[in-house]
């Protein structure tokens, strides 16, 4: 039965134009892989089992460079909300996050854990702390989202994430916690200027539809 189904998919793909096959190299920021994009990746892999998916996880600035260099076919990139070369999929709030009932948020200098020094949120976070005159110190930066999550969960530090990606067992810190307000960020889809093949186009469509259906924290 499986072979027939696969054949059927191939026939449909050929009728629709070029077959969806080959390899797709998708660039995704660390914080979106296991959250917003997990269901999209699963659906795409199930729909097109014949496509080889390579996932490149990095910070948004690194993904922008990889797309320009041609080492990835499409990228989901987090940028300050506003004009962009990409297609805006979602605008979300950047929020402070801490352990439930934790005390790290009240410490001065404020212990902050940012996933990596190339993180897209970093300049905005540092600017907000600077404008607020809030002393802070880095607790952890090694490019590992799980390590950052563990640091925050154990109340060693606070971090900043998009509201829609915050795990249920952590707190989004309210404005009365004394931490500076942060700007909105857009999740944008970027495709290379020279165009992409059918497999990458289909991936882009799956990402658009997957994120459009998702409720985002207001």
C-alpha positions, 0 to 999 in steps of 0.5 A: 500500500505504501508504494502505491501511495508514494506513486500516487504522490509522485503522479500528483506532483508531476501533474502539478508541474515539477516533482517535489524531490531532492534536498531542502536546507532550512535555516531555523533559529534555535528557539523556534525549532522545538516550538513554533516550527516542530509541527510544520517540520513533522507535517512536511516530512510526512507529506514528502518523505522523498525529500531529504531535509537538512536542518541548520540551527543557528542565530538569525544573523548567522542564518541571514549570512548563510542564505546570502552565501547559498549554504541554505535554501530558505530561512526563518529569521527573527528580526525587529518588527518593521521593514524587512527583505523577508515575508512577515509570518508572525509578529510577537512580543519579546518578553522577560522570562524567569523561574516560577516564583523565582528571585533572579528577576530581583537581583542586581546586577540582573543575571541574564542568560542569552543563548549566544552572543550572535542572538537576534534579541541581544542588541535590543535587550542590551539597549533596553537595559542600558536605557533603563540604567539597569546593571546586569551580568551575563550568566551563560552564553554557549549557543545551547537553548537547552542550557539556557532553559535549564539556567532559567528554570533553576532560577540562576538567571532570567532570559528573553524569548518570544511570548509564544515560545515560552514553556508553560513551566516558566513565568513571563515576567510582568512590567511591575517586576521592574524590568524594561519593556522590550520591542516586538519581533517579527518572524520572517520567511526569507528566500534567496533572490535567485528563486528556489526549487519545488521542494523549497517552495512547498516547504515555504508554503507549509511554514506559512500555513503552519504559522498562520494557524497558530495562536500567538500571544498578544 
